[in-house]
Amino acid sequence: MAENDRDLFSRMKKELFSSVIADALDSEGFRNQILRHDIRPLDPDTIVIGRAMTVLSVDVYTIPDEPYKIELEAVDALKNNEVLVAQTNGTIRSSLWGELLSTAAVYRGANGAVIDGFTRDTKAIIEMGFPVFVRGIAPYDSKGRSDVIAYNIEIECGGVKVVPGDIIFGDFDGVVVIPRSGEKAVLSAAFKKAQGEKEVKSALENGMTATDAFNKYGIL
């Protein structure tokens, strides 16, 4: 396996996909690691991979004395190969994310953002190629509607516990969270299964029945 995150994430992008990682997570006993189904990529070709940097946002009903203060601190704290993972507590009142924060995140070296909430400036984000996964799109500003209260803490995003440093992987099928405590075993299983699936596909393409292929390889 790769010795550093940059090489590891590059290999993951080439060889893995969310469903094979989900299967590997299941095999290692991590059975609740897939974010809710409506957290979707803005661009269907997007893949996001990185270490989680978590953000917690809540609804507010007045404009704070220092709007955006902790949110900006969180974005400025992003590091290379991190993915901002935000819990907005299901708000439909505002968009946490947008073009300018995406731009700032790019220049901090971040790999993307996964938000259990809304974004805006969608076309601009897609054009810059920054991977963003969200529940929805709306033009609302967050000022006076929601406010970030903490970052780099344990959160729940999309129904899954996320701890800073967990590996986030998202593609068109969905977003999975690989707990740091089990990442070596999970990734080893995922790479092995991905290779096995190639062998099964080749066998099927050469006429083997699905039943015989499963009996031989034990992979579906």
C-alpha positions in Angstrom: 0.0 0.0 0.0 1.2 3.6 -0.6 3.4 5.1 2.1 1.8 8.6 2.1 -1.6 10.1 1.6 -0.8 11.7 -1.8 0.2 8.3 -3.3 -2.5 6.4 -1.5 -5.3 8.8 -2.7 -3.9 8.7 -6.3 -4.0 4.9 -6.2 -7.5 4.9 -4.8 -8.7 7.2 -7.5 -7.3 4.9 -10.2 -8.4 1.5 -8.7 -11.3 2.0 -6.4 -14.9 3.1 -6.4 -17.5 3.7 -3.6 -19.3 0.4 -3.9 -16.2 -1.8 -3.6 -15.1 0.3 -0.6 -18.5 -0.2 0.9 -18.2 -3.9 0.5 -14.8 -3.8 2.1 -16.2 -1.8 5.0 -18.9 -4.4 5.5 -16.4 -7.2 5.5 -14.4 -5.5 8.2 -17.5 -4.9 10.4 -18.1 -1.3 9.6 -21.7 -1.5 8.3 -22.9 2.1 8.7 -20.4 4.1 6.7 -22.4 5.3 3.7 -23.7 8.9 3.7 -27.4 9.4 3.0 -28.3 8.8 -0.6 -29.3 12.4 -1.4 -25.8 13.8 -0.9 -24.8 14.0 -4.5 -21.9 15.4 -6.6 -22.5 18.6 -8.5 -20.6 17.1 -11.4 -21.4 13.4 -12.0 -17.8 12.7 -13.1 -16.4 14.0 -9.8 -14.4 11.9 -7.4 -13.5 13.2 -4.0 -10.8 11.6 -1.8 -9.1 13.0 1.3 -8.9 13.2 5.1 -11.9 14.7 6.8 -11.8 18.1 8.3 -15.1 18.5 10.0 -17.4 21.5 10.4 -20.6 21.9 12.5 -23.2 24.5 11.5 -26.6 25.4 13.1 -29.5 27.5 12.2 -29.6 31.1 13.6 -32.3 33.7 13.5 -30.4 36.9 13.9 -27.2 38.2 12.2 -24.3 37.4 14.4 -22.0 40.2 15.6 -19.2 38.5 13.5 -20.9 36.6 10.7 -18.9 33.8 9.0 -16.2 34.1 11.7 -15.7 30.4 12.6 -16.6 29.3 9.1 -13.8 31.3 7.6 -11.4 30.0 10.3 -12.3 26.5 9.3 -11.7 27.1 5.6 -8.4 28.8 6.4 -7.4 25.8 8.6 -7.8 23.3 5.7 -4.6 21.4 4.7 -3.3 19.5 1.7 -5.4 16.4 0.9 -8.2 17.3 3.3 -11.9 17.3 2.5 -14.2 19.7 4.4 -17.1 17.6 5.8 -20.0 19.7 7.1 -23.1 18.9 9.1 -25.7 21.7 8.8 -28.4 19.8 10.8 -30.6 19.4 7.8 -31.2 23.1 7.2 -33.0 24.2 4.1 -32.8 27.9 5.0 -29.4 28.7 3.6 -26.4 27.5 1.6 -23.2 27.0 3.6 -20.9 26.7 0.6 -20.2 28.7 -2.6 -17.7 29.8 -5.2 -15.5 31.9 -3.0 -15.1 29.3 -0.3 -14.3 26.7 -3.0 -11.6 29.1 -4.3 -10.2 29.5 -0.8 -10.2 25.8 -0.2 -8.4 25.1 -3.5 -5.6 27.4 -2.5 -5.3 25.7 0.9 -4.7 22.4 -1.0 -8.1 20.9 -0.1 -9.4 18.0 -2.2 -13.1 18.8 -1.9 -16.2 19.4 0.3 -19.0 17.1 1.4 -21.9 19.0 2.9 -25.1 17.6 4.5 -26.8 20.8 3.3 -26.9 23.2 0.4 -24.5 25.1 -1.8 -24.8 27.9 -4.3 -22.7 29.3 -7.2 -23.0 25.8 -8.7 -21.9 26.4 -12.2 -18.8 28.3 -11.1 -17.8 25.5 -8.8 -18.2 22.9 -11.5 -16.2 25.0 -13.9 -13.3 25.3 -11.5 -13.3 21.5 -11.1 -13.5 21.5 -7.3 -15.3 18.4 -6.0 -18.4 19.3 -4.0 -21.1 16.9 -2.8 -24.3 18.3 -1.3 -27.9 17.6 -0.6 -29.2 20.5 -2.6 -28.7 23.9 -4.3 -30.2 27.2 -3.3 -29.1 30.9 -3.7 -29.6 31.8 0.0 -26.7 33.3 1.9 -26.0 31.8 5.3 -25.7 35.2 7.0 -28.4 35.4 9.7 -29.7 32.0 8.7 -27.0 29.5 9.8 -23.6 29.8 11.4 -20.6 27.5 11.9 -20.1 27.0 15.6 -17.1 24.5 15.6 -14.7 22.6 13.4 -12.3 19.7 13.7 -14.6 17.9 16.1 -16.5 14.6 15.8 -19.7 15.1 13.9 -22.5 13.1 12.2 -22.8 13.8 8.5 -25.4 12.2 6.3 -26.2 9.7 9.2 -22.6 8.6 9.6 -20.1 9.5 12.4 -17.1 11.3 11.0 -14.0 11.9 13.0 -11.3 14.3 11.8 -8.7 12.3 9.8 -11.1 9.6 8.6 -10.8 9.0 4.8 -13.6 10.3 2.7 -14.3 8.8 -0.7 -17.1 9.9 -3.0 -18.1 9.2 -6.5 -21.4 9.2 -8.5 -22.7 6.3 -6.5 -22.3 8.0 -3.1 -19.9 8.9 -0.3 -18.3 6.5 2.1 -16.3 7.1 5.3 -13.3 4.9 6.2 -12.6 5.1 9.9 -9.0 5.9 10.6 -8.9 3.1 13.1 -9.6 0.5 10.5 -8.3 2.0 7.3 -5.4 -0.4 6.6 -7.6 -3.5 6.8 -10.5 -1.8 4.8 -8.2 -0.6 2.1 -6.4 -3.9 1.8 -9.7 -5.6 1.4 -11.0 -3.0 -1.1 -7.9 -3.3 -3.4 -8.1 -7.0 -3.3 -11.8 -7.0 -4.1 -11.4 -4.5 -6.9 -8.8 -6.8 -8.5 -11.1 -9.8 -8.0 -14.0 -8.0 -9.7 -11.8 -7.5 -12.8 -11.2 -11.2 -12.9 -15.0 -12.0 -12.5 -15.9 -9.5 -15.2 -13.4 -11.1 -17.6 -14.8 -14.5 -16.8 -18.4 -13.3 -17.5 -17.3 -11.7 -20.7 -15.9 -15.0 -21.8 -19.2 -16.8 -21.2 -19.0 -18.1 -17.6 -22.5 -18.0 -16.0 -23.0 -15.7 -13.0 -23.7 -18.6 -10.8 -20.4 -20.4 -11.8 -18.5 -17.1 -11.4 -19.8 -16.6 -7.9 -19.1 -20.1 -6.9 -15.5 -19.9 -8.2 -14.6 -16.3 -7.0 -17.1 -15.6 -4.2 -17.5 -12.1 -5.5 -20.6 -10.2 -6.6 
